[in-house]
Amino acid sequence: MSTITRLFLTCTTALLAVAACTYEPNPNYCPGRNADNDCTQPPYDAPPGGCTSNTECSAPTPVCDVAGTKTCVQCVAPDQVDACTGANPVCGDDHACRRCAAHMECASEACLPDGSCGTEVAYVDPDGTDNAMCTQAMPCTRVSKALATGRRFVKLKGTTDEAVSVNGEEVTFLADPGAKLTRSNNGLLLEIRGASNVRIFDLEISGASGAGNPGISMPAGNTATVSLTRVKLLNNAGGGISASGGALTIAQSTISNNAGGISATGGALTVSQSTIANNAGGGISASNGATFAIVGNVFFNNGTQLGTVGGVSISTTQNAANRLEFNSFNKNQAQDTVGCAVSCLAGTFTARNNIMSGNATATNMLQVSGSCQHAYSIARPGPLPPGTGNSAEDPLFANTTTGDLHIPAGSPAMRAADPGSDLAGIAARDIDGDARTSPADIGADHRP
């Protein structure tokens, strides 16, 4: 007798005589649920005839989609607070719990980098009050007050006019859309000292004024670890970032219209998927033993015809970790004898898969200078650097007036990268976040 029968049949047979049978209800019978029609086994999609309340559903799909399919799901929007927690706090349109993607999706108004909703957060709002609590209900007006709470996350809203110092703390700065850290009097904006561990997401840091005052300073003697993601460093009179030691990582960010872009003197510098543009003192400078991984960036209109730094200037020691790959350079300038796109002294280092096109002054047509080698790269105009796979063809940038350095179909940069390129890690995605696949395109943009 099959276990799928709605009623249990118990029969007692006396020899070959008449069978005596009794029937008992099967409380676990759910027709069509699974091979055994057993309600206690997965899938837990719905009770017979569809669910009408959450009490009829159980983990891992504890919520009844009463207004829709009448099936048991992970969540529906009205129940997301109770049904979706931890690492997946938001109820999606597909009735599945997912990570948060924006602050507004969290009751705390703080979506953390790992996609969970923050609870240990100090809030800063210029329209708040001058208090030391810095809670969501009562935000403080000063970053210094938020740091004093000892909470791991500090969230900024609006425009904060304040010079900020971090010395030895571990803190993550979050920002509402349009949030800005600025300073109305002379001085740098954010100073990071000691063994600090600082992460910054989505914040604009702009308006540092006075000679030698950058937007972010990591002064001599620091051993800090600093990472910037989707950060804007704009209009800082002493440069975007000045790092003397420590480890600085920049991703998906914009460094623009500063006296200089990024200066790394010693320490470790990693820059990926970022735009470095219109910095009169040059794009990136790495020197004094600094290690560098500069991969997948756009360098546009940096330097001047009298400057010593165009797009990138490297003067450091040999290191196996060094990388200068998949970057696009256009309209960068430098003085005579200096490569307008790349000037490089780093032992026997080889830069790969870069587009260096249209970088020049009236008297300087050099795209590259120094002892570094170049491979599978485009360099025009000017002398073609020696090395494997180099070309002087026009990459056909989309718009060199605005700095749109995407490449069109038919560009000689397409599928022309070194076939042995490492496409993992920071090279895995292009400037737009598209997956970079082999055979890869040369430059910051990779066409699918």
C-alpha positions in Angstrom: 0.0 0.0 0.0 1.6 3.3 -1.1 2.5 6.0 1.4 1.1 8.7 -0.9 -2.5 7.6 -0.2 -4.5 10.3 1.6 -5.9 7.8 4.0 -3.9 5.1 5.7 -5.4 1.7 5.1 -5.0 -0.9 7.7 -6.2 -4.3 6.8 -6.5 -7.5 8.8 -7.1 -10.6 6.8 -8.2 -13.8 8.5 -6.7 -16.6 6.3 -8.5 -16.4 2.9 -11.7 -15.0 4.4 -13.1 -11.5 4.2 -10.7 -8.6 4.8 -11.5 -6.2 7.6 -10.2 -2.7 6.9 -10.0 0.6 8.8 -9.1 4.0 7.5 -7.0 6.7 9.3 -6.3 10.3 8.0 -2.7 11.1 6.9 -1.9 14.6 8.3 1.3 14.9 6.2 -0.4 14.4 2.8 0.2 17.3 0.3 -0.6 16.2 -3.3 2.0 17.1 -5.9 4.4 18.5 -3.3 7.2 16.0 -4.0 7.6 12.3 -4.9 6.0 11.1 -1.7 3.3 13.9 -1.5 4.7 14.5 2.0 4.2 17.9 3.6 7.1 17.4 5.9 9.6 17.2 3.0 10.9 19.9 0.7 10.1 21.8 -1.4 8.2 23.9 1.1 6.3 25.9 -1.6 2.7 25.9 -0.3 0.2 23.8 1.6 -2.5 22.1 -0.4 -4.5 24.6 -2.3 -2.1 27.4 -1.5 -1.3 29.2 1.8 -3.4 31.9 3.4 -1.1 32.9 6.3 2.5 32.7 7.6 1.5 30.0 10.1 1.1 27.6 7.2 4.8 28.1 6.1 8.1 27.1 7.7 11.8 27.6 7.1 13.5 28.2 4.7 10.4 29.9 3.2 8.5 31.1 6.2 6.3 33.8 4.6 3.0 33.3 2.7 2.7 35.4 -0.4 -1.0 36.0 0.3 -1.6 38.7 -2.2 0.2 37.0 -5.0 1.1 33.3 -5.7 -0.2 32.0 -2.4 3.1 30.1 -2.1 5.6 30.0 0.8 8.5 32.4 0.0 11.4 33.8 1.9 9.8 37.2 2.2 7.3 39.8 0.9 7.9 43.5 1.3 5.6 44.1 4.4 7.4 41.3 6.2 11.0 42.1 5.2 11.9 43.5 8.7 11.1 40.2 10.3 11.9 37.8 7.5 15.2 39.2 6.2 18.0 39.8 8.6 21.8 39.4 9.0 23.8 39.2 5.8 20.7 39.5 3.6 18.5 42.1 5.2 16.4 43.3 2.2 13.4 41.7 0.5 13.8 41.7 -3.2 11.1 41.9 -5.9 11.5 38.1 -6.4 10.5 37.6 -2.7 14.0 36.5 -1.9 16.2 38.1 0.8 19.3 39.9 -0.5 22.0 42.3 0.5 21.3 45.9 0.8 22.5 48.2 -2.1 21.6 51.6 -0.7 21.3 53.3 2.7 17.6 53.9 2.3 17.0 50.1 2.2 18.0 49.9 5.9 16.0 50.9 8.9 19.3 52.3 10.3 19.8 54.2 7.0 23.3 52.7 6.9 24.0 50.0 4.3 27.4 48.6 5.2 30.1 47.5 2.6 29.3 43.8 3.1 25.6 44.4 2.3 24.3 44.1 5.8 22.5 46.9 7.6 24.6 48.7 10.2 23.8 49.0 13.9 27.1 50.3 15.3 27.0 53.6 13.5 27.7 57.2 14.5 25.7 59.8 12.5 26.9 63.2 11.4 24.6 65.8 9.9 25.3 69.6 9.7 21.6 70.1 10.5 21.9 68.1 13.7 22.8 69.3 17.2 26.1 69.8 18.9 25.8 66.6 21.0 28.1 63.7 21.8 25.6 60.9 21.2 25.6 61.0 17.4 22.6 58.7 17.1 20.4 58.2 14.2 17.6 60.1 16.0 20.0 62.8 17.3 23.0 63.1 14.9 25.9 65.3 15.9 27.4 68.0 13.7 31.1 67.1 14.0 33.1 64.2 12.7 35.3 64.5 15.8 32.3 63.8 18.0 31.4 60.8 16.0 34.9 59.4 16.2 34.9 59.9 20.0 31.9 57.5 20.3 34.3 54.6 19.4 31.7 53.2 16.9 33.2 51.4 13.9 31.1 53.3 11.3 30.6 57.0 10.8 27.9 58.1 8.4 27.9 61.6 6.9 25.0 63.6 5.5 25.1 66.9 3.7 28.2 69.2 3.7 30.5 69.0 6.7 32.9 71.9 7.2 35.6 70.4 9.3 39.3 69.4 9.4 39.3 65.7 10.4 42.2 63.8 12.1 42.3 60.0 12.6 45.2 58.7 14.6 45.3 55.0 15.3 41.6 54.4 15.0 39.8 51.7 12.9 36.8 53.4 11.2 34.7 53.2 8.1 33.2 56.4 6.7 29.9 56.0 4.9 28.1 58.8 3.0 24.7 59.7 1.8 24.4 60.7 -1.9 26.0 64.1 -2.3 27.7 64.1 1.1 30.8 66.2 1.2 33.7 66.9 3.6 35.1 70.4 3.0 36.9 73.2 4.8 36.2 76.9 4.6 39.6 78.1 6.0 43.1 77.1 4.9 44.4 73.7 5.7 44.2 70.0 4.7 41.0 68.1 5.1 41.6 64.6 6.3 44.8 63.6 8.1 45.4 59.9 8.8 48.3 59.0 11.2 49.8 56.1 13.0 48.5 52.6 12.5 45.0 53.7 11.5 42.7 51.5 9.5 40.4 53.7 7.5 37.9 52.9 4.8 35.9 55.6 3.0 32.9 55.0 0.7 31.0 57.4 -1.6 32.2 60.6 0.1 33.3 63.8 -1.7 36.5 65.4 -0.2 37.0 68.8 -1.7 38.1 72.3 -1.0 41.4 71.9 0.9 43.2 75.3 0.5 46.6 76.7 1.1 49.9 75.6 -0.3 50.8 72.0 0.6 47.4 71.1 1.9 45.9 68.1 0.2 42.5 66.6 0.5 44.0 63.5 2.3 47.3 63.4 4.0 49.1 60.3 5.3 52.2 62.0 6.7 55.7 60.6 7.3 55.9 57.9 10.0 52.4 56.5 9.4 51.7 52.8 8.9 48.1 53.3 8.1 45.9 51.1 5.8 43.6 53.4 3.9 41.0 52.4 1.2 38.8 54.7 -0.9 35.8 53.3 -2.9 33.6 55.5 -5.1 35.2 58.6 -3.5 35.6 62.0 -5.2 38.7 64.1 -4.5 38.1 67.5 -6.1 39.6 71.0 -6.1 42.2 70.5 -3.4 44.9 73.2 -3.5 47.6 70.9 -2.1 46.8 67.9 -4.3 44.2 65.1 -4.0 46.2 62.7 -1.8 49.7 62.8 -0.3 50.9 59.5 1.2 54.3 59.1 2.8 54.3 55.4 3.7 51.4 53.2 4.7 49.1 51.3 2.3 46.7 53.2 0.1 44.1 51.5 -2.1 41.8 53.5 -4.4 39.0 52.0 -6.5 36.1 53.3 -8.6 37.0 56.9 -7.6 37.5 60.3 -9.3 40.6 62.4 -8.6 40.1 65.6 -10.5 41.0 69.4 -10.6 43.5 69.2 -7.8 46.9 70.8 -7.8 48.2 67.3 -8.2 46.5 63.9 -8.2 48.1 61.2 -6.1 51.6 61.3 -4.6 53.0 58.2 -3.0 56.4 58.5 -1.4 57.2 55.0 -0.1 54.5 52.6 1.1 52.2 50.7 -1.2 49.8 52.2 -3.8 47.0 50.4 -5.6 44.7 52.3 -8.0 42.0 50.6 -10.1 38.9 51.5 -12.1 39.3 55.2 -11.4 39.5 58.5 -13.4 42.4 60.8 -12.8 41.8 64.0 -14.7 42.6 67.7 -14.9 45.3 67.7 -12.2 47.8 70.5 -13.1 50.6 68.9 -11.0 50.2 65.5 -12.8 48.1 62.4 -12.3 50.1 59.9 -10.2 53.6 60.0 -8.8 55.1 57.0 -7.1 58.7 57.3 -5.7 61.2 56.5 -2.9 60.7 52.8 -2.9 56.9 52.8 -3.2 55.3 49.7 -4.7 52.5 50.3 -7.2 49.6 48.5 -8.9 48.0 51.0 -11.3 45.4 49.0 -13.3 42.4 49.9 -15.4 42.3 53.7 -15.0 41.7 56.7 -17.2 44.3 59.5 -17.2 43.0 62.7 -19.0 44.5 66.1 -19.3 46.9 66.0 -16.3 50.1 68.0 -16.1 51.4 71.1 -17.9 54.0 71.7 -20.6 56.4 72.8 -17.9 55.7 70.1 -15.3 57.7 67.0 -14.4 54.7 64.7 -14.1 52.2 64.0 -16.9 49.9 61.1 -16.6 52.1 58.8 -14.4 55.6 59.3 -13.0 57.4 56.4 -11.4 60.8 56.5 -9.8 61.2 53.6 -7.5 62.9 50.2 -7.0 62.3 46.8 -8.7 59.4 44.8 -7.1 57.5 41.8 -8.4 54.3 43.4 -7.1 54.5 46.4 -9.4 51.9 46.7 -12.2 51.0 49.4 -14.7 48.4 47.8 -17.0 45.1 48.4 -18.8 45.2 52.2 -18.5 44.1 54.8 -21.1 46.0 58.1 -21.4 45.0 61.1 -23.4 46.0 64.8 -23.4 48.4 64.6 -20.6 51.4 67.0 -20.7 54.9 67.3 -19.4 58.1 69.2 -20.1 60.5 68.2 -22.8 62.3 64.9 -22.3 59.6 63.6 -19.9 57.0 61.1 -21.1 53.7 62.9 -21.3 51.8 59.7 -20.6 54.3 57.6 -18.6 57.7 58.4 -17.2 59.1 55.3 -15.5 62.3 54.2 -13.7 61.6 50.9 -11.8 64.4 48.5 -12.7 63.6 46.1 -15.4 59.8 46.5 -15.0 57.5 46.1 -18.0 54.2 48.0 -18.4 51.6 46.2 -20.4 48.3 46.7 -22.2 48.1 50.5 -22.0 46.8 53.0 -24.5 48.9 56.2 -24.7 47.5 58.4 -27.4 47.4 62.1 -28.0 49.6 63.0 -25.0 51.8 65.9 -26.1 52.8 69.5 -25.9 53.8 71.8 -28.8 57.4 70.6 -28.5 57.1 67.3 -26.6 55.7 64.3 -28.5 57.1 61.7 -26.1 54.5 59.2 -24.8 56.9 57.4 -22.6 60.4 58.0 -21.1 62.7 56.2 -18.6 64.1 52.7 -18.5 60.9 50.7 -18.1 59.8 48.5 -20.9 56.4 48.5 -22.6 54.5 45.6 -24.2 51.2 45.1 -26.0 50.6 48.9 -25.8 49.5 51.7 -28.2 51.8 54.8 -28.2 51.1 57.7 -30.6 52.5 60.1 -31.7 56.1 60.0 -30.9 58.7 57.3 -31.0 57.3 53.8 -30.5 58.8 52.2 -27.3 60.7 49.0 -27.9 59.0 45.8 -26.8 56.6 43.1 -27.9 53.2 43.8 -29.4 53.4 47.6 -29.4 51.5 49.7 -32.0 51.2 53.3 -33.1 47.7 53.0 -34.5 44.8 55.4 -33.5 42.7 53.7 -30.7 39.7 55.8 -31.9 38.8 57.1 -28.4 35.1 58.0 -28.2 35.5 61.7 -27.4 38.9 63.3 -26.6 37.3 66.7 -25.9 35.3 65.4 -22.9 37.7 62.7 -21.9 35.5 59.8 -22.9 38.2 57.2 -23.6 36.0 54.3 -24.4 36.9 52.4 -27.6 34.4 51.6 -30.4 34.0 48.4 -32.3 36.9 48.2 -34.8 39.4 49.9 -32.6 42.9 48.3 -33.0 42.9 48.1 -29.2 40.3 45.4 -29.3 41.5 41.9 -28.3 45.1 43.1 -28.6 46.3 42.7 -25.0 49.0 40.3 -24.0 47.4 36.8 -24.2 49.3 35.9 -21.0 47.8 38.8 -19.0 46.6 38.2 -15.5 42.8 39.0 -15.6 42.1 38.2 -12.0 41.9 40.5 -9.0 42.0 44.2 -9.9 42.2 43.5 -13.6 39.0 41.4 -13.6 36.7 44.3 -14.5 37.2 47.4 -16.7 36.5 51.1 -15.9 32.7 50.5 -16.2 32.7 47.3 -14.1 32.3 45.0 -17.2 34.1 41.7 -16.9 37.4 41.7 -18.7 37.8 38.4 -20.6 40.5 36.9 -22.7 41.5 37.9 -25.3 41.3 41.3 -23.6 41.2 44.8 -25.0 44.1 47.2 -24.5 43.3 50.1 -22.2 40.8 50.9 -19.5 37.7 49.9 -21.5 36.9 46.4 -22.5 34.1 45.8 -25.0 31.9 42.7 -24.3 
